[in-house]
Structure formats: C-alpha cells, structure tokens
C-alpha cells in the first residue's frame, strides 16, 4: 500500500473530478454498510447513499449484462430513483472495526 500522501498525489494526477477517500481503518465502510472489496458507493449532493454494490454484474469483466453504477449515476444526475439501490459485491471481505 501507499501512504496517504502518495495516494493523494497519484489521484490528483488522474484528474478524476471527484475526491479519493482512503479508509484504512474501515470506518467509512462500516458506516455505509460495505462488507466486501470493492463496493461502489454513490452518495448524492445531499449526502444520501443512493447506491452500494458491484460496478456491474461481471466479476471477470466479460459478458456484462447489467451496468449497475452507470445506471445509478444516470438516475441520480437525472433526479430519478436509482433502479437498483443495492447489489451483491464480489471480492474479499472487509475486516470492519469492532
């Protein structure tokens, strides 16, 4: 892993247009209900969690049928309800704080 300073510098170079959150102690993961790596959490401008789950329905990236994140972002930007607010996440379990 990199230090927070190194991660911040690398993220700034990518110019993604949104902040990077490092959650080394898994406090934010616990607060959002994330249980496995790598969930995507979409929080709207009011601070409401609108989607949590997998990026899409294909762990391998092949034969994608549902693009959960793209659909959620489109709905939030359009001021509509997110079609699927939560999906199962594939990956390693996050050791949450006690």
N, C-alpha and C positions, 0 to 999 in steps of 0.2 A: 504494500500500500504506500501511497504517497502522503506527504504531510499536507495539512490543510492549506498551507501557503502555496505549495506546488500545485495542488489540485485547483485552487482559485486562479492561479496564473494560466494553467492549461485551459481551463474553462473560458477565461476571458479571451484567449486567442481564438477559440472556436466561434465567438460572437453569436451565440445561440439565441439571444434576445430574451432569455429568462434566467433567473438565478439558479445556481447549483447549491444543493443542500447536502452537506456531509452529516451523516447521522451515526457517528462512530459508536455511540452508546445505545443506539436503537430506541431512543426516547420518542422521536417523531414517528417511527414505525409503529411503536406501541400505541401512540395517541391516535393514529389513523387506522389502526386495525390491520396493518400489513403483517403477514406471518411468514412469507417466503420471498426469496430473491427471484426475480426482480419485479416487484409490482410497480405499476404506473399509477400515480395518484394525481388526479386532476382536481384542482381547487379553483373555484371561480373568484372573481374580483371581490366578492363579499366575504371570502374566506370559507365558503361552504365546500365540503368534499362532494364532488359530483360524480366521480368515477374512481374505482380502485380495482385493479386486476391486471390481467395479462395484456401485453401490447396487441396481440392478435391471437388467433386460435391455433397457431402452429409453432410448437417449441423449436422445430428444426428450421423454420422459415420457408418451408416448402408447402405447397398445396394450401395456401391461406384461403379460407372461406369467409372469415369474419374479421374485420379490422376494427376491433373494439375502441382503440384510442382515437383513431381518425374519426369514427362515428361520434364518439363522445365530445371531442373538440369541436366538430362541426355543429353539434347540437347546442353546446354552451355558447359558441360565438353567434349562433342564430337566435339565442334566447329561448330555446326549446328544451323540453325534457330530454335527458340522456336516455337513449333506447335501452341500454343495459348498464345499470349503475355499478354492478359488481360481477366479476368473473373469477373463476379459479385461476390461481397463479402456479406456473411450473417453476421449478428451481429449488435451491437449498433453503431450508428453514432458517429464519432469522432468530438468533438467540435473544429474546426480549428481556429487558431488565426486570428484576424482581420487585 
